[in-house]
Amino acid sequence: MSHQPMTVAGVEVLPLCDAVGPMGESIRRPLPEMFPGGCRGESDDWVPHFHCYLLRDTSGRTVLVDTGVGPEGSPASSWAPVPGALGAGLARVGTAPEAEPFTRIGW
């Protein structure tokens, strides 16, 4: 999926980048070891991009798909590259979690 907002069947899909960085030390291994035969000579660093998706329909319903890696100290902090920035991403698209009637999909 593109990381640009799009509308599908009347539903606005907004990708939100939560975090970008090298995989945490607890599970970091060289790419060729993680994906045998799947590397193209790139760096051995595995730098994942964690995205969440905000869906809005024409009736005003809002769905947050995946709640990201969470803040510092979250359950994902042992393997996530950096604390998540989902709150800032939601604010950029005019959504305040405490004010929205969210349906959450994810942990």
N, C-alpha and C positions, 0 to 999 in steps of 0.2 A: 504494500500500500504506500502511496505517496505520503510524504510528511507535510503536505499542504492541505488546508481545509477543503472539503468537498461536500456536495449534497448528493445523497443517494436515496431515491424514492421518497423525497420530501424530508429526509432526515439530514440535518447538518452534522458532519463528522469533523471534529476538531482534534488533530493529534497534538499532544502536549508532551514535550521532552521533559522527563523527570530528572534524569541524571546521565552523564557521560563520563567514562573513565575506565582505567584498566581494572580487570577483575580483581577482587580482593585476594590477599595472600593465601587465605585458607583453601581456595580452590584454583589458584593460578597455576596453569601448566602451559608449555609452549603450544602454539596453534597446531603445528604438525602432529603433536601428540594427541590433542583434543579432536582433531579432524583429519585423520590419516588420509592422504591422497586428495584432500580438499583445499590445500593451500597453494597459492600461486607465487611463492617466493617473497611474500610480504613479510613485514616485521613479525617476530614471534609474539609480540604483545597482543593480547585479546582485549580490545577496547569496545565494550558493548554500549549501546545506546538504549536506554530504558524509556519507553513511551507508554503513555496512557491515552485513552480516547474519550472525549466528551461528546455525547450524542444529544442533539436537541431536535425535537419534532415540532411541527406547526401548532400543536395543541399546548405547548409549553412544558412538556415533560422533558426532564434532563436525566441522562444516564451517564454515570462515570464508569468506564470499563477499565478495570485495574486501578488500584490505589497507589501504585508506585513502590519505590524502595523504602519510603518513609524517612522520617527525620533522623538525626544522629541518635544513636542508641536504640533504634528500631530493631525488630527481629532480623532484618536483612543486613544490618550493619556489619555482621561478621564476614560477609562476602561482597557486599555492594561497594562500588568504587568511591562514592561520595554520598553524603546525605541527599535525599530527594528534594526537588524544588517544585513539587506539584502545586502547592498552595500559590506560589508566584505565577505559575502557568495558568491556573484557573483565574487568578485576578486579571491577567493580561487579556483573557477572553470575556471578561465581565461577569464572572461567576464567583460567588462567595459561598463556600461550602456550608457555612452556618445559616445562610439565608435560603438555600435551595432545597426543594423537595426531591432529594437525590434517591435514585435507586442505585445501589453499589453492587458491582460485580467484581470480585477479587477479594483479597484479604485485607 
